């Protein structure tokens, strides 16, 4: 589920709409009984959306936060840390089925972490972006977020979470290539 607003949506409207979609997925997950395999399917769909959002934030938003906002470097580092926490929980959920003893606890922890992150974005980062960036810059960032989300990886990659870009083991292009291969093999196995 890749949310794509109109071409004129700025980055704040785009990401806020994505946050509402994520909240809708959590509501759907919460409506399904524990241990039901549908919960796992919904969590997997949520994971795809959350990882794509994280990649878009890391590539398109956080560099601007770091450069233009008051206390930007510290704020960007906190955002990266929060996104890393979300990806760690997603990685733990990826290897569990809905019947696992800790599955529901991990889903609840994920929901808490995501809601806290969204609140920080919407009440802090987005307000500061609106104050410190022109409408034109925000619109260009919105375009870039939509572009990145179309092609972003869709699985957690823990070796790069909280790691400065110069220390990443794989380039974004390499990660996208590997994700594409995984998806291809997964489709072939299910046929």
Secondary structure as GFF3:
##gff-version 3
##sequence-region A 1 191
A	DSSP	alpha_helix	11	31	.	.	.	ID=ss1
A	DSSP	alpha_helix	37	56	.	.	.	ID=ss2
A	DSSP	pi_helix	57	61	.	.	.	ID=ss3
A	DSSP	alpha_helix	62	68	.	.	.	ID=ss4
A	DSSP	alpha_helix	72	94	.	.	.	ID=ss5
A	DSSP	alpha_helix	103	120	.	.	.	ID=ss6
A	DSSP	pi_helix	121	125	.	.	.	ID=ss7
A	DSSP	alpha_helix	126	132	.	.	.	ID=ss8
A	DSSP	alpha_helix	135	151	.	.	.	ID=ss9
A	DSSP	three_ten_helix	158	160	.	.	.	ID=ss10
A	DSSP	three_ten_helix	165	167	.	.	.	ID=ss11
A	DSSP	alpha_helix	172	190	.	.	.	ID=ss12
###
